[in-house]
Amino acid sequence: MYDQCQLANKIQVYNVHHQRDIRYATQLSRWILKPIGIWHLIYARSSRVEKLFSVTMIFVCFAVLFFVLVPSSPYVLFSKNNISTKAKLLGPVLFCLTSAVKYYFLGTRGEMIGRCVNQMEDDWRIVRYQDHRKMMLDNALVGRRLTTLSVIFLYTGGLSYHIILPFSTKKGLNNTFTNKPLIYQGYDVYFDSQASPAYDIVFSVHCVSAVIQYNITTAACSLAAIFVMHVCGQVQILMTMLGDLVEGERDKGTSVEERLGVIARYHVRVLRFAVDVEEVLREMCLMELVAATFIICLLEYYIMTEWENSDVLGIATYFILFISLSFNFLIFCYIGELLVEEYSKIASAVYGINWYDLPGHKALHLVMIITMSQYPPKLTAGKFVDFSLSTFSTVLRTSIVYFNLLRTVT
């Protein structure tokens, strides 16, 4: 049995397809992270020109987000509009704000994200057996599918809201008739946002900001998907190593002590990687939890308002956006649930082997592995809330409570 844990600066490559496998596992994340300037900052082999391009893109993206937030946030807070109008304006501003915060943490956690990516690449290089490689590929496929679903749902709902909905009605938010609606308000303090070419510029920047916001959101989801699914693949490999502990069919000539030492070190390596993943994602998951709770509540209110106004297109647009954001949060909760469920299987895998055939008291060494599996790593929102399917149902119930409160106030 090969020791996957003794990784030096120069590792021995067993997987001849490692370059193709690495591209397959990280491809979608690269496509999402490059336009917002994150990938070349976290990737160790990026050139100096690529890093300079990333810094430029980050500056441009933050400038676009601030162009939206600086006028619209004070307008929502201090304008003399009624509560219903404020609630209508609050949703997109809150989503933009949480996206900017997630973007900040993507940048500040860049070094740790890069370490996780490097460990993933090392795992792909040193995988030796085809059945182990297939396990990793199967889990990478699940991560790609989750990322694809997140992109489809967010862009479908989000772009329809930013592009189609503003032109579906001639009635503006201030109950005046206008042919030039804007999702984000507050620019009239600085200039006439209805005059050309000011309106065209503002509307175009809003569309660009929407793309940036959805890229940031799908980037966080993509990183969670590929990292957690990689952990699941490593756990499955660990269970096959446990199944071969007694007989040692894969590595003839090695002792039980040697195989047990490899398993223990490999278990610790997987656990440390899972802990690093949780640390990378905890702040972004917290922002995802906050955004999901309040924005889903606001979307429920918007749907009710459009229902009362008999606006079919508005109902359809808000409902699609509601499904999109709910499903995106469900992906996070499903990933967290899958991580706990897969890691908890280690104890059953240990007990399922022929441990009673181990010589002497060597079976006692398995107790530590069983004990550690009883405390699986979790995906948390700022270490406050564990992400699981029960968390998703709790958020939905909480959003309904806030929706009833909002409806009572308005």
Steps between C-alpha positions, in 0.01 A plus 500: 500500500640837402529776755304795362577708805878532470493785250831676451570793276545256214239226514498178307231509231302178461203630301608552139169678431541746786511814283176410324338401828602825670359704212178300515458551875580873506385613156168660595650673801775647282242630253304665780793638701703642210255778396492635857879485532527236773642194324844635409544632855438160658672285238867449583620467140346822369739739330568855616301639208201282592518614862511864387197437282319347800573803717365725225184292468444507876532879500251528212251262664509684833461832317188369325353367827569831677340685210182312590528508879613858567191676355239229565577414864439853640198533272341187648581600858425872499248560222148605595337214315251283680598164649363306205720691255801468729446125514484491120835676477666312787519156335747575216709729723529231768601239244764734356633575848531134600666425165758773564574354844538150352731645237713655773535165677580325172795735467618489862476118510688470171816349650307230685284428194822460304631246753180300467530505121864385524405212727228398258753496218741292710225249574430466128870447426561227757183297455626157398212260449234534233212436738626784723531728198145409395370594846664840471367551148146406607510753783653763271207444263254567784686822583483611135127427484428696817701794365317483166161500672600800711609695191184412303258588778671822612555644155152404381328663795743787550533628145126476445458721806761756391414514130142382435312615809595873483341529155194292578317802639504873440425575860805594703566450868391854583161441334588725209496388139838458339644310209845476660481287815801409716537218752721711728387853589671804648697639206280808459682659793816512288371533142189455287492123461214518247691709246707342225772380499501492884214252513663267247826502694330439835282220365802331335702520822206348689496206258876455541461515878234228480740272312772569759263427788387170352859406419596560863208295628565211262873520579432436868265215410751356254784500753277335759393236248843403366672505840234307690454247222877452494487428874223247436714330237795482740278354771381230261862418417575485873221245547644277226840523673333389822340209317848383394658542843478138615575310178730752333413375152605822327845510662650162558800504726385783727416441863178590680688768693616666178154494344342630821753784517423601141126497572539710815713763325266505203201544733667798668585651161139476383374643827739797481394572145133496605577741786682733259200493265267594784728787599512626142122497460365592842462877441359453150255244637396750769427760233311236303288422806421867566420571136283190467298579813419863422494500121272195482271682744500810277436291189196346667379853569564607139304203368207586725511865389505411131218251558287779642591716198420212260843539334558159343850579370604643836370192681684269260827695528498517879397135526790393275737710710353349818560147368850595385619641832328225699659232288843663528473496879372142484822403319705635790287312752514180294879524478525544877268205558698284257829580674371388840325194362801378300749555781278322751519183288862449607394346832278246326779423253745434786259273682415318177852371440635177652655683792471188715763334276762762584788360706544597862335821611540682170124528463507748788678747272179524297313645797655843442383502137148404611504770767615771257228404253240578766598868470481564126612830347209728415427787268400787727378857466762688701513210749149597611277272292577162345390468138264207452161429348337583833668843481336556161155425641572725799596790271179457299290502816685806629447684172126435526498647852678813376265512202196506728661773708578705189149455368356618832720810505429599139 
